[in-house]
């Protein structure tokens, strides 16, 4: 059985950030990253791909180019975890052992949980689109461009999702496009969410409500998408408390699918009752297995599942891993910082930044709840470069 000092499950944002930061340390441990993917995607840009701002190819790179020097890349899927014996079993039957395990396996998008979705999303003439996959994101703009009149629905599921603001962003972008092309009065726009309210932080929620009013977007709360009827172009929703059913007709529907922890995590000893990896929210250390850490989307950290959150979680995780390996007390603490760049149009953005207590933690010396072009430019042009050339390279900001 091959052994690694630090074994990282997942070569996405969180896994590569941790691997790169660790590999740069003067006394770097021996590290391996398990991930079968040949490609790596900067997913925060998919919203702008779906709005026709960028081609999807702009978001894709080769995974091999971002595996840090000196780090072993294990190109395989994880089958199961055995934390009692410090081992991971791969899909090919091989087992790997570790001193420290880092679980950074992202989130699972459950397309098949909505009957009628998987076979229609991204297909021509169905009206069904989604920014939540590389293959389908360009179909969103095709639908936005082609819709001359009728009803457009935008859904947000009751489950946790990556980038909680993304369903709202594409609603605003589509509305702005139709406004600019003189179609706003001909298209009924509905944002239907399996939860309460437009945003969890009041300061930003107040501004986002004004934007929705400006575009004439109807908001329906606590209704979760349960089924598509493609032949009738109908979407079936269910109230998350009463079970009441709502059927909406659509000419276009942007679906954010329900999401969960990956199955190989949710069925493992590492999972909490919710299916996510159970960690201390300040240290990222597992609550039952001291040599296991987790961060990013697959963890049960009570904050938004965003790349910006990972950018703050990764240095804390690395510091605490090194303290663990040296038998020293932890000194690094994560306070729940996350950020959501809320695009409100083709030239405006509200930059929400906040912590576990839903208190704003803003980076700039102005009111970030106001729409600004400068913040749009930050998201569209600066943040991708910071991601590829900074965060994934182990550079801290």
C-alpha positions as CSV (number, residue, x, y, z in Angstrom):
1,X,0.0,0.0,0.0
2,X,1.5,3.3,-1.1
3,X,1.8,5.9,1.7
4,X,1.6,9.7,1.6
5,X,2.2,12.2,4.4
6,X,-0.6,14.4,3.2
7,X,-3.3,12.8,0.9
8,X,-5.7,15.3,-0.7
9,X,-8.9,14.1,-2.2
10,X,-10.0,16.5,-5.0
11,X,-8.0,18.6,-7.5
12,X,-10.4,21.5,-7.7
13,X,-10.1,24.9,-6.2
14,X,-9.7,23.8,-2.6
15,X,-7.5,20.7,-3.2
16,X,-5.0,22.6,-5.5
17,X,-4.9,25.6,-3.2
18,X,-4.0,23.5,-0.2
19,X,-1.5,21.4,-2.2
20,X,0.2,24.5,-3.6
21,X,0.4,26.3,-0.3
22,X,1.8,23.1,1.4
23,X,4.3,22.5,-1.4
24,X,5.8,26.0,-1.0
25,X,6.6,25.5,2.7
26,X,10.3,25.2,3.6
27,X,9.8,21.8,5.1
28,X,7.0,20.7,2.8
29,X,5.5,17.3,3.6
30,X,5.2,14.6,0.9
31,X,1.9,15.3,-0.9
32,X,-0.5,13.5,-3.3
33,X,-3.6,14.7,-4.9
34,X,-6.4,12.3,-6.0
35,X,-8.5,13.5,-9.0
36,X,-9.4,11.8,-12.2
37,X,-10.2,15.0,-14.2
38,X,-8.0,16.0,-17.1
39,X,-9.6,19.5,-17.2
40,X,-9.9,22.2,-14.6
41,X,-12.6,24.8,-14.8
42,X,-13.0,28.3,-13.4
43,X,-16.7,27.9,-12.7
44,X,-17.5,31.4,-11.4
45,X,-17.2,32.7,-15.0
46,X,-19.9,30.3,-16.2
47,X,-22.6,33.0,-15.3
48,X,-21.0,35.4,-17.7
49,X,-20.6,32.6,-20.3
50,X,-24.3,32.0,-20.0
51,X,-24.9,35.7,-20.6
52,X,-22.8,35.7,-23.8
53,X,-19.9,37.8,-22.3
54,X,-17.2,35.1,-22.7
55,X,-16.9,31.8,-24.7
56,X,-16.9,28.8,-22.4
57,X,-13.3,27.8,-23.5
58,X,-12.1,30.8,-21.5
59,X,-12.9,28.9,-18.3
60,X,-11.0,25.6,-19.2
61,X,-7.4,24.7,-18.5
62,X,-5.5,21.4,-18.3
63,X,-5.4,20.0,-14.8
64,X,-1.8,18.8,-15.3
65,X,-0.7,22.5,-15.6
66,X,-1.8,23.2,-12.1
67,X,-0.5,20.2,-10.1
68,X,2.3,21.7,-8.0
69,X,5.8,20.6,-8.7
70,X,6.8,17.7,-6.4
71,X,3.2,16.7,-5.8
72,X,2.1,13.2,-6.9
73,X,-1.1,13.2,-9.1
74,X,-3.2,10.1,-8.6
75,X,-5.6,10.1,-11.6
76,X,-8.4,7.9,-10.1
77,X,-11.7,8.1,-8.4
78,X,-12.1,7.5,-4.6
79,X,-14.3,4.5,-3.8
80,X,-14.3,4.7,0.0
81,X,-12.7,6.0,3.2
82,X,-11.4,4.0,6.1
83,X,-10.4,6.7,8.6
84,X,-9.9,4.2,11.5
85,X,-7.0,2.7,9.5
86,X,-5.9,5.9,7.8
87,X,-6.6,4.6,4.3
88,X,-8.5,5.4,1.2
89,X,-9.6,2.9,-1.4
90,X,-9.6,3.9,-5.1
91,X,-12.1,2.8,-7.8
92,X,-9.3,0.5,-9.3
93,X,-9.1,-1.4,-6.0
94,X,-5.8,0.1,-4.9
95,X,-5.5,1.5,-1.4
96,X,-3.5,4.5,-0.2
97,X,-2.5,5.3,3.4
98,X,-1.8,8.7,4.9
99,X,-0.7,10.6,8.0
100,X,-3.1,13.4,7.2
101,X,-6.1,13.3,4.9
102,X,-7.6,16.4,3.3
103,X,-11.1,16.0,1.8
104,X,-11.8,18.7,-0.9
105,X,-14.0,16.8,-3.3
106,X,-16.4,19.6,-4.1
107,X,-20.2,19.2,-4.6
108,X,-22.3,16.8,-6.5
109,X,-24.8,18.3,-9.0
110,X,-27.9,16.0,-9.1
111,X,-29.3,16.5,-12.6
112,X,-31.3,13.2,-12.3
113,X,-33.3,14.4,-9.2
114,X,-35.6,16.5,-11.4
115,X,-37.6,14.3,-13.8
116,X,-37.4,15.7,-17.3
117,X,-34.3,17.8,-16.7
118,X,-31.4,15.6,-17.7
119,X,-32.8,14.8,-21.2
120,X,-33.7,18.3,-22.1
121,X,-31.2,20.7,-20.5
122,X,-29.0,22.4,-23.1
123,X,-30.9,20.8,-26.0
124,X,-32.2,23.0,-28.8
125,X,-35.9,24.1,-28.8
126,X,-36.5,22.7,-25.3
127,X,-36.2,26.1,-23.6
128,X,-34.3,24.3,-20.8
129,X,-30.9,25.6,-19.9
130,X,-28.4,25.8,-17.0
131,X,-25.1,27.5,-16.2
132,X,-24.2,24.7,-13.9
133,X,-22.2,22.6,-16.4
134,X,-19.5,23.4,-19.0
135,X,-21.5,21.5,-21.6
136,X,-24.8,23.5,-21.1
137,X,-23.8,27.0,-20.1
138,X,-23.7,28.4,-23.6
139,X,-27.2,27.2,-24.2
140,X,-28.4,29.7,-21.6
141,X,-27.4,32.6,-23.9
142,X,-29.0,30.9,-26.9
143,X,-32.2,30.9,-25.0
144,X,-31.9,34.5,-23.8
145,X,-31.1,35.7,-27.3
146,X,-33.9,33.7,-29.0
147,X,-36.7,34.5,-26.5
148,X,-38.8,37.3,-28.1
149,X,-41.8,37.1,-25.8
150,X,-43.4,34.7,-23.2
151,X,-42.4,33.5,-19.8
152,X,-38.9,32.9,-18.4
153,X,-38.4,31.0,-15.2
154,X,-35.3,31.0,-13.1
155,X,-35.0,28.4,-10.3
156,X,-33.0,28.1,-7.0
157,X,-33.3,24.7,-5.2
158,X,-33.9,24.1,-1.5
159,X,-30.5,22.3,-1.2
160,X,-27.2,24.1,-0.6
161,X,-25.6,25.0,-3.9
162,X,-22.2,26.2,-5.1
163,X,-22.3,30.0,-5.5
164,X,-25.7,30.7,-3.9
165,X,-26.0,34.0,-5.8
166,X,-25.6,32.4,-9.3
167,X,-29.3,31.7,-10.0
168,X,-30.1,35.4,-9.2
169,X,-27.2,36.7,-11.3
170,X,-28.4,35.1,-14.5
171,X,-31.9,36.3,-13.8
172,X,-30.6,39.9,-13.7
173,X,-28.4,39.5,-16.7
174,X,-31.2,38.0,-18.9
175,X,-33.5,40.8,-17.7
176,X,-30.9,43.4,-18.6
177,X,-30.4,41.8,-22.1
178,X,-34.1,41.9,-22.8
179,X,-34.4,45.5,-21.5
180,X,-31.5,46.6,-23.8
181,X,-33.2,44.9,-26.8
182,X,-36.7,46.3,-26.2
183,X,-38.3,43.1,-25.1
184,X,-38.7,43.7,-21.3
185,X,-42.4,44.3,-21.5
186,X,-43.0,41.2,-23.6
187,X,-41.4,38.8,-21.3
188,X,-42.7,37.7,-17.9
189,X,-39.7,37.0,-15.6
190,X,-40.1,34.9,-12.5
191,X,-37.4,33.9,-9.9
192,X,-38.6,30.9,-8.0
193,X,-36.6,29.8,-4.9
194,X,-36.9,26.8,-2.6
195,X,-36.2,29.1,0.4
196,X,-37.1,32.4,1.9
197,X,-35.9,35.8,0.8
198,X,-33.6,37.1,-1.9
199,X,-30.3,37.1,0.1
200,X,-29.2,36.2,3.6
201,X,-27.5,39.5,4.5
202,X,-30.0,42.4,4.8
203,X,-27.6,45.1,3.6
204,X,-27.3,43.4,0.2
205,X,-30.8,42.0,0.2
206,X,-32.2,45.5,0.3
207,X,-30.2,46.5,-2.8
208,X,-30.9,43.3,-4.7
209,X,-34.7,43.8,-4.1
210,X,-34.5,47.2,-5.7
211,X,-32.7,45.7,-8.7
212,X,-35.4,43.0,-9.1
213,X,-38.1,45.7,-8.9
214,X,-36.3,47.7,-11.5
215,X,-36.3,44.8,-13.9
216,X,-39.9,43.8,-13.1
217,X,-38.9,40.3,-11.8
218,X,-41.6,38.4,-9.9
219,X,-40.3,36.6,-6.9
220,X,-41.8,33.4,-5.5
221,X,-40.4,32.0,-2.2
222,X,-40.3,28.5,-0.6
223,X,-41.2,26.7,-3.9
224,X,-38.8,24.0,-4.9
225,X,-38.7,22.6,-8.5
226,X,-39.7,18.9,-8.5
227,X,-40.4,18.0,-12.1
228,X,-40.3,19.3,-15.7
229,X,-43.0,18.3,-18.2
230,X,-41.1,19.1,-21.5
231,X,-43.9,18.1,-23.8
232,X,-46.2,20.8,-22.2
233,X,-43.4,23.2,-21.2
234,X,-44.5,23.1,-17.6
235,X,-42.5,23.2,-14.4
236,X,-43.9,21.6,-11.3
237,X,-42.9,23.2,-7.9
238,X,-43.7,22.1,-4.3
239,X,-43.9,24.4,-1.3
240,X,-41.1,23.4,1.1
241,X,-43.4,23.6,4.2
242,X,-46.9,22.9,3.1
243,X,-46.3,20.5,0.2
244,X,-48.6,22.6,-2.0
245,X,-48.0,22.2,-5.7
246,X,-47.5,25.0,-8.2
247,X,-47.4,24.4,-12.0
248,X,-45.8,27.1,-14.1
249,X,-45.8,27.3,-17.8
250,X,-42.5,28.4,-19.4
251,X,-41.0,29.4,-22.8
252,X,-37.6,29.4,-21.2
253,X,-36.4,28.0,-17.9
254,X,-32.9,28.3,-16.3
255,X,-32.6,25.4,-13.8
256,X,-30.2,25.3,-10.9
257,X,-30.3,21.6,-10.0
258,X,-30.4,20.3,-6.5
259,X,-26.9,19.5,-5.1
260,X,-25.4,17.4,-2.3
261,X,-22.1,16.1,-1.0
262,X,-20.7,13.5,-3.4
263,X,-22.1,10.0,-2.8
264,X,-18.8,8.5,-1.8
265,X,-18.6,11.1,1.0
266,X,-22.2,11.1,2.2
267,X,-22.1,7.3,2.7
268,X,-18.8,7.3,4.5
269,X,-17.8,7.5,8.2
270,X,-16.6,11.1,7.6
271,X,-20.1,12.4,7.0
272,X,-22.3,14.3,9.3
273,X,-26.1,13.5,9.3
274,X,-26.4,16.0,6.5
275,X,-23.9,14.1,4.3
276,X,-21.2,16.7,4.3
277,X,-17.8,16.1,5.9
278,X,-18.1,17.0,9.6
279,X,-15.5,19.5,10.6
280,X,-14.8,22.2,13.2
281,X,-16.0,25.4,11.6
282,X,-12.9,27.4,12.9
283,X,-10.1,24.9,12.2
284,X,-11.3,22.7,9.4
285,X,-10.3,19.6,11.5
286,X,-12.7,16.7,11.5
287,X,-14.6,16.5,14.8
288,X,-14.1,12.7,15.2
289,X,-10.9,11.9,13.2
290,X,-8.1,14.3,14.3
291,X,-5.8,13.6,11.2
292,X,-8.6,14.4,8.8
293,X,-9.4,17.9,7.5
294,X,-11.9,19.2,5.0
295,X,-12.7,22.5,3.3
296,X,-14.7,23.9,0.4
297,X,-18.0,22.7,-0.9
298,X,-17.9,19.1,0.5
299,X,-17.5,20.3,4.1
300,X,-20.3,21.2,6.5
301,X,-18.9,24.6,7.2
302,X,-21.9,26.9,7.7
303,X,-21.0,29.4,5.1
304,X,-21.6,29.9,1.3
305,X,-19.9,27.4,-1.0
306,X,-17.8,29.8,-3.0
307,X,-14.2,30.1,-4.3
308,X,-13.7,33.2,-2.2
309,X,-14.5,31.2,0.9
310,X,-12.0,28.6,-0.1
311,X,-9.4,31.3,-0.6
312,X,-9.6,32.1,3.1
313,X,-10.1,28.5,4.2
314,X,-7.0,27.1,2.5
315,X,-4.3,29.0,4.4
316,X,-6.0,28.2,7.7
317,X,-6.2,24.5,6.8
318,X,-2.6,24.4,5.8
319,X,-1.4,26.1,9.0
320,X,-3.4,23.7,11.1
321,X,-2.2,20.6,9.1
322,X,1.4,21.7,9.7
323,X,0.7,22.3,13.4
324,X,-0.9,18.8,13.6
325,X,2.2,17.2,11.9
326,X,4.5,19.0,14.4
327,X,2.3,18.2,17.5
328,X,1.8,21.9,18.1
329,X,-1.5,23.7,19.0
330,X,-3.5,25.3,16.2
331,X,-3.1,29.0,15.8
332,X,-5.1,29.7,12.6
333,X,-8.8,30.4,12.7
334,X,-11.4,30.7,10.0
335,X,-14.2,33.1,10.8
336,X,-16.6,32.2,8.0
337,X,-15.6,34.8,5.4
338,X,-17.2,34.4,2.1
339,X,-17.8,36.6,-0.9
340,X,-20.5,36.7,-3.6
341,X,-19.9,39.0,-6.5
342,X,-23.6,39.6,-7.4
343,X,-23.8,40.6,-11.1
344,X,-26.8,42.9,-11.6
345,X,-26.3,43.6,-15.3
346,X,-23.8,43.8,-18.1
347,X,-22.0,46.7,-16.5
348,X,-22.8,46.5,-12.7
349,X,-22.2,44.3,-9.7
350,X,-22.8,44.3,-5.9
351,X,-19.9,42.7,-4.1
352,X,-21.2,41.0,-1.0
353,X,-18.6,40.0,1.6
354,X,-19.6,38.6,5.0
355,X,-18.8,36.2,7.8
356,X,-20.5,33.4,9.8
357,X,-22.6,36.0,11.6
358,X,-23.9,37.4,8.3
359,X,-22.0,40.6,9.1
360,X,-20.5,42.5,6.1
361,X,-16.7,42.2,5.9
362,X,-15.9,44.5,3.1
363,X,-12.6,44.9,1.3
364,X,-13.0,48.3,-0.3
365,X,-13.4,51.8,1.3
366,X,-16.9,52.3,-0.1
367,X,-20.4,50.9,0.3
368,X,-20.3,47.6,-1.6
369,X,-24.1,47.3,-1.6
370,X,-24.2,49.9,-4.4
371,X,-24.0,48.7,-8.0
372,X,-20.7,49.5,-9.6
373,X,-19.0,48.9,-12.9
374,X,-15.6,48.7,-11.2
375,X,-16.8,45.6,-9.3
376,X,-18.1,44.1,-12.5
377,X,-14.7,44.6,-14.0
378,X,-13.1,43.0,-10.9
379,X,-15.2,39.8,-11.4
380,X,-14.9,39.6,-15.2
381,X,-11.3,40.4,-15.6
382,X,-9.3,40.5,-12.3
383,X,-10.6,37.6,-10.3
384,X,-10.0,35.0,-13.0
385,X,-6.3,36.0,-13.2
386,X,-6.1,36.0,-9.4
387,X,-7.5,32.5,-9.5
388,X,-5.2,31.0,-12.2
389,X,-2.0,32.8,-11.3
390,X,-2.5,33.4,-7.6
391,X,-4.8,31.1,-5.6
392,X,-4.0,27.9,-7.5
393,X,-0.3,28.7,-7.4
394,X,-0.2,29.0,-3.6
395,X,0.1,32.8,-3.5
396,X,-1.8,34.4,-0.6
397,X,-3.6,37.7,-0.9
